[in-house]
Amino acid sequence: MQASFADMGTPLREATFVVVDLETTGGGPGAHAITEIGAVKVRGGVVDSEFSTLVNPGAAIPAQITLMTGITNAMVADAPAVGQALAAFLHWARLGDRTTVAVAHNARFDLGHLRGAAHALNLTWDEPTVLDTLALARRAWSRTEVPNHKLGTLAAFVGSPTTPTHRALDDARATVDVLHAALEVLAPQGVTHLEDLATATDPVPAARRVKSRLADGLPAAPGVYQFLSPAGQVLYVGSAVNLRRRVRSYFTAAEKRAQVARMLDTTVSVRAIETPTELEARVRELRLIAELDPPVNRRSRTPQRRPWLRLAAAPHPHLALTTALPLDDAGAAIGPFPSRTAAQEARRAAESVLRLDAWDGHSARAVRRADSPADGATAARALAGEIDLVALPLLERIGELSEKERYEEAGLWTRRLRALLLGACRAEKVRPLLTCPRLVAARRREGGGWELVDVRWGRLAGSAVTPPGADPRPTIATLRATAQVVDRPARVGADTSVEETALLADWVLDAGARLVEVAGVDDASTRITDGPTTALTWPVGAAVRHRRVIDAEA
């Protein structure tokens, strides 16, 4: 597998460049095409070693190729075969090393022949990171500076002491000089690390690319970042596992959002807040977006406006939409919905079965069937987790409509049922945390140790990590003592967005997570266990088991 630049953070001076050039018979890649291999290994601008050999391709070299390269059939008669020469080159080059970059001028040709020969001869091929000096030169110098980007033209332009001759080692040496000159030109534009090479040839304006330096002082740790305008306005908020790497990625062609690109052109600085864990970073991102309302962020804005569907008692039991749901009513409500339209669709779906109030413009009493539930208790059960009381009759109705080929009506009711089920899924996920005074959960870290979170009334009160092999109990005690004090909210979303609670629920429900403490547990019994210490539960199945409807297109 090709090494990922995203996982690197190596300055170019610490990278090893294997600059290679081939001569061939003129045929396609395979076991009988290479006639010469020349390569130079450089590091920190200094030549480390060179590799050069003629190769017997096991096939005749065409006369026109001999005329161009000077390599004759007699010259390669006693040379090593392709397999022997290639094996020696691969052993010398060590292309699979993480900090090694394979370089060639028109790299598709040279690397394509190396790869094709290795595969044809069953040699191990470790796909390297590849840099094409042809593409790099096009980025560094325009046609107003050089008439073309051929290797000979560029070598003369940069003052290389080696003139390309269509012999492998000479051409590789000239390519080294072109490489160093191009990197020197591109360094002020932010091409200074290995990860920059992956996008160095991308069509990103130089003025934007150079701003990648704004990431240089950021930590390679989890946290939240903010892009700031010249006036200090927060334009955009995001979170990352690695702040430096994520912010740098914005100034490459990997960022394709037009609005974000325009924002980057006006950005003058980046503010970062480092966090102990990725989860805390994502939570802080949600809170900052809600607080600052950055103009470029599109998601997670105005969470307090998202409606719930609840059972109202007066003047008679009926379903109502509300954006101010009392916490005491959270056990018999579903949502929040992404929009009022989605909530209304869900209400129509539920009302058509429960018959609590007028629906679709008809009187509830006029359309009520003898077998239809009409009491508030049944509606409360449906909203509290028994969504099948509504879903199953609707599925039956949709099936009957389809059998009668009334597909538009069937699609209408499928859309309404889907809105209802999505709201029920959200409620089922967050309800246990919304009503839990406090819990501590833990997950093992990939490199060892534990990641700990303290959640109170559905809000992240604190997080911490423990070193590999360390006893987590002292850290748990410190987290318990230093976590934010969170009072029981009067209504859902008053102090914490439900989106934050859903994020925490996903983390707690992960297969690798373990409950450590739940409100009411004796502190003396605190321990990491293989299972929960109390009966805090989430429904199994319930709304989410209707995946076919939930995953259907709206």
C-alpha positions in Angstrom: 0.0 0.0 0.0 1.3 3.4 -0.9 2.5 5.5 2.1 0.1 8.2 2.9 1.4 11.8 3.0 -1.3 12.6 5.5 0.4 10.3 8.0 3.8 12.0 7.5 5.3 15.1 9.0 8.8 14.9 7.6 10.7 18.0 6.5 12.1 17.6 3.0 15.7 17.8 4.3 15.1 14.5 6.1 13.6 12.7 3.1 15.5 10.4 0.8 14.9 11.0 -2.9 15.7 8.1 -5.3 16.0 9.9 -8.7 15.7 7.3 -11.4 15.9 7.2 -15.2 15.5 4.3 -17.6 16.3 3.5 -21.1 14.1 0.9 -22.9 13.6 -0.9 -26.1 10.7 1.4 -26.9 8.1 -1.3 -26.1 5.5 -1.4 -23.4 6.3 -2.3 -19.7 7.1 -5.9 -19.1 9.9 -8.5 -18.7 11.8 -7.6 -21.9 11.8 -3.8 -22.1 14.5 -2.2 -19.9 18.0 -1.7 -21.3 19.6 0.6 -18.7 18.9 1.7 -15.1 20.5 4.8 -13.7 19.6 6.3 -10.3 20.9 8.8 -7.7 20.0 8.7 -4.1 20.1 12.2 -2.4 19.2 13.4 1.1 19.4 16.9 2.4 20.6 18.2 -1.0 23.7 15.9 -0.9 24.3 12.8 -3.1 24.4 9.7 -1.0 25.1 7.1 -3.6 24.5 6.2 -7.3 23.3 3.1 -9.1 24.0 2.3 -12.8 23.8 -0.8 -14.9 23.1 -1.8 -18.5 20.4 -4.5 -18.8 20.0 -7.3 -21.2 16.3 -7.1 -22.1 16.3 -10.6 -23.7 15.0 -9.0 -26.9 16.6 -7.1 -29.8 17.0 -3.3 -29.4 15.4 -1.5 -32.4 17.8 0.5 -34.6 16.0 3.8 -34.0 16.3 3.3 -30.2 20.1 2.6 -30.6 20.3 5.8 -32.7 18.7 7.8 -29.9 20.4 6.3 -26.8 23.6 4.8 -28.3 22.9 1.5 -26.6 23.5 -1.4 -28.9 22.7 -5.1 -28.7 26.4 -5.8 -28.3 26.7 -3.5 -25.3 24.0 -5.4 -23.4 24.9 -8.9 -24.5 26.9 -9.6 -21.3 24.8 -7.3 -19.0 22.6 -8.8 -16.3 19.1 -9.9 -17.2 16.1 -7.7 -16.4 15.2 -9.7 -13.3 18.7 -9.6 -11.9 19.2 -5.9 -12.6 15.8 -4.9 -11.2 16.2 -7.0 -8.0 19.6 -5.3 -7.4 18.1 -1.8 -8.0 15.1 -2.5 -5.7 17.4 -3.7 -2.9 19.5 -0.6 -3.3 16.6 1.9 -3.6 14.5 0.6 -0.7 11.4 2.3 -2.3 9.1 1.0 0.4 10.6 3.1 3.2 8.2 5.6 4.6 10.5 8.6 4.0 11.7 7.6 0.6 10.4 9.3 -2.6 10.8 7.9 -6.1 11.5 10.7 -8.5 11.6 10.8 -12.3 11.1 13.2 -15.1 7.8 12.0 -16.7 7.5 9.5 -13.8 4.6 7.6 -15.4 7.0 6.2 -18.0 9.9 5.2 -15.7 7.9 4.0 -12.7 5.5 2.3 -15.0 8.3 0.3 -16.6 9.8 -0.6 -13.2 6.4 -1.7 -11.8 5.5 -3.6 -15.0 8.8 -5.5 -15.0 8.5 -6.3 -11.3 5.0 -7.7 -11.7 6.0 -9.7 -14.8 8.9 -11.3 -13.1 7.1 -11.9 -9.7 9.4 -9.5 -7.8 8.2 -7.8 -4.7 7.0 -4.3 -5.5 6.5 -1.9 -2.6 4.5 0.9 -4.2 6.5 4.1 -3.4 5.6 7.7 -3.0 6.2 9.2 -6.4 7.2 12.7 -7.4 7.3 13.7 -11.1 9.8 16.5 -11.8 7.9 17.3 -15.1 4.8 18.2 -13.2 6.8 19.9 -10.5 8.7 22.0 -13.1 5.5 23.1 -14.7 4.4 24.4 -11.3 7.7 26.1 -10.6 8.3 27.8 -14.0 5.9 29.1 -16.5 6.3 29.2 -20.3 7.4 32.8 -20.0 10.4 31.6 -18.0 11.3 28.5 -20.0 10.2 27.6 -23.6 9.3 24.1 -22.6 9.7 21.6 -19.8 11.9 19.0 -21.4 14.7 17.7 -19.2 17.4 19.1 -21.5 15.8 22.6 -21.5 15.3 22.6 -17.7 18.8 21.3 -17.0 20.3 24.1 -19.0 17.9 26.6 -17.3 18.9 25.6 -13.8 22.6 25.5 -14.6 23.1 21.7 -14.2 26.7 20.6 -14.9 25.3 17.4 -16.4 23.8 17.5 -19.9 21.1 14.9 -20.5 22.3 12.4 -23.2 19.5 9.8 -23.2 21.8 7.6 -21.0 20.2 6.7 -17.7 22.7 7.9 -15.2 23.4 11.2 -16.9 19.7 11.9 -17.2 19.2 11.0 -13.5 21.9 13.4 -12.4 20.4 16.2 -14.4 17.0 15.4 -12.9 18.5 15.8 -9.4 19.5 19.3 -10.3 16.1 20.1 -11.7 14.5 18.7 -8.6 16.5 20.8 -6.2 16.0 24.0 -8.2 12.2 23.4 -8.4 11.9 22.7 -4.6 13.9 25.9 -3.9 11.4 27.9 -6.0 8.3 26.2 -4.4 9.6 26.4 -0.8 8.3 30.0 -0.3 4.9 28.7 -1.4 4.7 26.3 1.5 6.3 23.1 -0.1 8.6 22.3 2.8 7.4 18.8 4.0 6.8 15.4 2.5 3.1 15.9 2.9 3.3 19.0 0.7 4.7 17.0 -2.2 1.4 15.1 -2.6 -0.2 18.4 -3.7 2.8 20.4 -4.9 1.7 20.1 -8.5 -2.0 20.9 -7.8 -3.5 24.0 -9.4 -3.7 26.0 -6.2 -3.0 29.7 -6.3 0.4 30.5 -4.9 -1.0 33.2 -2.6 -3.2 30.5 -1.0 -0.7 27.8 -0.9 1.9 30.0 0.9 -0.7 30.4 3.7 -0.1 26.7 4.7 2.6 28.3 6.9 -0.2 29.3 9.2 -0.2 25.7 10.4 3.5 25.6 11.2 3.1 26.5 14.9 0.1 24.3 15.5 0.4 21.1 17.6 0.1 17.7 16.0 -2.6 16.9 18.5 -6.4 16.8 18.8 -8.2 20.1 19.0 -10.4 22.9 17.5 -9.2 25.4 14.9 -10.6 28.7 13.8 -9.8 30.7 10.7 -9.8 34.4 11.3 -10.3 37.4 9.1 -8.1 40.6 9.2 -10.7 42.1 11.5 -10.5 39.1 13.9 -13.9 37.6 12.9 -14.1 33.9 13.1 -14.9 32.7 9.6 -14.9 29.0 10.1 -14.6 26.4 12.9 -13.5 22.8 12.6 -12.0 20.0 14.7 -9.2 17.6 14.0 -7.2 14.6 15.3 -4.1 16.4 14.2 -4.4 20.1 14.1 -1.3 20.9 12.1 -2.0 18.3 9.4 -5.7 19.2 9.0 -5.1 23.0 8.7 -2.3 22.4 6.2 -4.7 20.3 4.1 -6.9 23.3 3.4 -4.2 25.0 1.3 -4.1 22.2 -1.2 -6.2 21.0 -4.1 -7.8 18.5 -1.7 -10.0 21.4 -0.6 -12.7 21.7 -3.3 -15.5 23.7 -1.6 -15.7 27.1 -3.4 -17.0 28.9 -0.3 -14.2 27.6 1.8 -11.6 28.5 -0.9 -12.9 32.1 -0.9 -12.6 32.1 2.9 -9.0 30.9 2.8 -8.1 33.8 0.5 -9.2 36.3 3.2 -7.8 34.3 6.2 -4.9 35.9 7.9 -4.4 33.7 11.0 -5.5 30.4 12.6 -6.4 30.0 16.3 -6.2 26.6 17.8 -7.4 25.0 21.1 -5.7 21.8 21.9 -7.8 19.1 23.7 -7.0 15.9 25.4 -9.2 13.8 23.1 -10.7 13.9 19.7 -14.2 13.6 21.2 -13.7 16.8 23.3 -12.4 18.5 20.1 -15.6 17.6 18.3 -17.8 18.8 21.2 -16.0 22.1 21.4 -16.5 22.5 17.6 -20.2 22.1 18.0 -20.3 24.6 20.9 -18.2 27.2 19.1 -20.3 27.0 16.0 -23.5 27.5 18.0 -21.9 30.4 19.9 -20.1 32.2 17.1 -22.3 31.4 14.1 -19.3 31.5 11.7 -20.5 32.5 8.2 -18.8 29.6 6.4 -20.0 26.7 8.6 -23.2 25.2 7.3 -23.8 22.4 9.7 -24.5 22.5 13.5 -26.0 26.0 13.4 -29.0 27.1 15.5 -29.5 23.7 17.1 -32.0 25.3 19.6 -34.5 25.8 16.7 -34.9 22.1 15.9 -38.4 20.8 16.8 -39.5 17.8 18.8 -42.8 15.9 18.5 -44.5 15.4 21.9 -47.8 14.5 23.4 -49.8 17.4 24.7 -52.7 16.9 27.1 -54.9 20.0 26.7 -57.6 20.5 25.6 -57.5 16.8 24.7 -54.6 14.5 23.9 -52.9 15.5 20.7 -49.4 15.6 19.1 -47.6 19.0 19.1 -44.3 20.4 17.9 -42.1 22.2 20.2 -38.5 23.6 20.3 -38.7 23.9 24.1 -39.1 20.4 25.4 -39.2 20.0 29.2 -36.7 17.4 30.4 -39.5 15.7 32.2 -41.2 15.1 28.9 -38.1 13.7 27.1 -39.2 10.2 27.8 -42.4 10.6 25.7 -41.1 12.7 22.7 -39.2 12.0 19.6 -36.7 14.2 17.8 -35.1 16.5 17.3 -36.0 16.8 13.7 -33.7 18.6 11.2 -36.5 21.0 10.1 -40.1 21.9 10.9 -41.1 20.3 7.6 -39.6 16.9 8.6 -41.3 17.2 12.0 -44.7 17.9 10.4 -44.3 14.9 8.1 -43.6 12.7 11.1 -46.6 14.1 12.9 -48.9 13.4 10.0 -47.6 9.8 10.0 -48.3 9.3 13.7 -51.6 11.1 13.6 -52.9 9.0 10.8 -52.6 5.9 13.0 -53.1 7.2 16.5 -56.2 9.4 15.5 -55.6 11.8 18.3 -56.4 15.0 16.4 -57.3 16.2 13.0 -54.9 15.0 10.3 -54.7 15.7 6.6 -57.6 18.1 7.0 -60.2 15.6 8.3 -61.8 15.3 11.7 -60.3 12.7 13.8 -63.6 11.5 15.1 -65.0 11.2 11.5 -62.2 8.9 10.3 -61.5 6.9 13.4 -61.8 3.2 12.9 -63.1 0.8 15.5 -59.7 -0.9 15.9 -57.7 2.4 15.9 -56.1 3.4 19.2 -57.4 6.7 20.4 -56.1 7.1 23.9 -53.2 9.2 25.0 -51.6 6.3 26.8 -51.0 4.4 23.5 -49.6 7.6 22.0 -47.2 8.0 24.9 -46.0 4.4 24.6 -45.3 5.0 20.9 -43.3 8.1 21.5 -41.5 6.5 24.5 -40.0 3.7 22.4 -42.7 1.5 21.1 -42.7 3.1 17.7 -44.0 -0.1 16.1 -47.4 0.9 17.3 -47.3 3.4 14.5 -44.7 1.9 12.1 -46.3 -1.5 11.6 -49.8 -0.1 10.6 -48.1 2.4 8.3 -46.0 -0.4 6.6 -49.2 -2.4 6.1 -50.9 0.7 4.5 -47.9 1.2 2.2 -48.0 -2.4 1.2 -51.7 -2.2 0.4 -51.2 1.0 -1.7 -48.4 -0.6 -3.6 -50.5 -3.7 -4.4 -53.1 -1.4 -5.8 -50.4 0.4 -7.9 -51.1 3.6 -6.1 -47.4 4.3 -6.0 -47.4 8.0 -5.4 -49.5 7.6 -2.3 -47.3 4.8 -1.1 -44.2 7.0 -1.7 -45.9 9.8 0.3 -46.5 7.6 3.3 -43.0 6.1 3.0 -41.5 9.5 3.2 -43.6 10.4 6.2 -42.8 7.1 8.0 -39.1 7.7 7.3 -39.2 11.1 8.9 -40.9 9.6 12.0 -38.4 6.7 12.3 -35.4 9.0 12.0 -36.8 11.2 14.8 -37.5 8.1 16.9 -33.9 6.9 16.3 -32.5 10.2 17.5 -34.6 10.2 20.6 -33.8 6.6 21.4 -30.1 7.3 21.1 -29.9 10.5 23.3 -32.7 9.8 25.8 -30.6 7.7 28.3 -27.9 10.4 28.5 -30.3 13.3 28.7 -31.8 11.8 31.8 -28.6 10.5 33.4 -27.1 12.8 36.1 -23.5 11.5 35.5 -21.5 8.8 33.9 -17.9 8.1 33.1 -17.0 5.9 30.2 -13.7 4.6 28.9 -12.2 3.4 25.6 -8.8 1.9 25.0 -6.4 4.0 22.9 -4.8 2.6 19.9 -1.3 3.1 21.3 -2.2 1.9 24.8 -3.8 3.6 27.8 -7.4 4.8 28.2 -9.5 7.7 26.9 -12.0 8.8 29.5 -15.1 11.0 29.3 -17.3 12.4 32.0 -20.9 13.1 30.8 -23.5 14.9 33.0 -27.1 15.4 31.8 -26.0 14.7 28.3 -23.2 17.3 28.3 -19.5 16.6 28.2 -18.1 17.7 31.5 -14.5 16.6 31.0 -12.2 14.2 29.3 -8.7 12.8 30.0 -6.3 10.2 28.7 -4.0 7.8 30.7 -0.5 6.7 29.6 0.0 3.1 28.3 0.2 0.7 31.2 -0.8 3.1 33.9 -3.5 2.5 36.4 -6.5 4.5 35.2 -8.1 5.0 38.7 -6.1 8.1 39.8 -7.0 9.7 36.4 -10.6 8.8 36.9 -10.6 10.4 40.4 -9.0 13.6 39.0 -11.5 13.7 36.2 -14.3 13.3 38.7 -13.0 16.2 40.8 -12.2 18.6 38.0 -15.1 18.0 35.6 -17.5 20.8 35.0 -20.5 21.0 37.4 -23.7 20.6 35.3 -27.1 21.3 36.9 -30.1 19.4 35.8 -31.6 21.5 32.9 -35.2 22.5 32.9 -35.6 21.6 29.3 -33.7 19.6 26.6 -31.1 21.7 24.8 -31.2 24.6 27.3 -27.4 24.4 28.0 -26.3 21.6 25.7 -27.3 20.9 22.1 -28.8 17.5 21.4 -26.2 17.1 18.7 -23.6 17.1 21.4 -25.5 14.5 23.3 -25.9 12.3 20.2 -22.1 12.6 19.6 -21.5 11.4 23.2 -24.0 8.6 22.8 -22.3 7.3 19.7 -19.0 7.3 21.6 -20.5 5.5 24.7 -22.3 3.0 22.5 -19.2 2.1 20.5 -18.3 -1.6 20.8 -15.0 -0.7 22.4 -16.4 1.6 25.1 -17.0 0.6 28.7 -19.0 2.2 31.4 -16.9 3.0 34.5 -19.3 4.9 36.7 -23.0 5.9 36.6 -24.7 8.2 39.0 -25.4 6.3 42.2 -22.5 4.0 42.0 -20.3 3.9 45.1 -17.1 5.8 44.3 -15.1 3.2 46.2 -16.0 0.6 43.6 -14.7 2.6 40.7 -13.0 0.3 38.2 -12.6 -0.5 34.5 -14.7 -3.5 33.9 -15.8 -5.6 30.9 -19.3 -4.4 31.2 -21.5 -1.7 32.6 -21.7 -1.2 36.4 -25.4 -0.3 36.4 -28.5 -0.9 34.3 -28.1 2.1 32.1 -29.7 0.8 28.9 -30.5 1.7 25.3 -33.3 0.0 23.3 -32.3 -2.9 21.2 -33.9 -2.8 17.7 -36.8 -0.3 18.2 -36.9 2.3 15.4 -33.4 1.5 14.0 -34.5 -2.0 13.0 -36.6 -0.5 10.2 -33.4 0.1 8.2 -35.1 -0.5 4.8 -37.3 2.5 5.3 -34.8 4.7 7.1 -32.2 4.2 4.3 -34.8 4.9 1.6 -34.4 8.1 -0.4 -36.5 10.9 0.9 
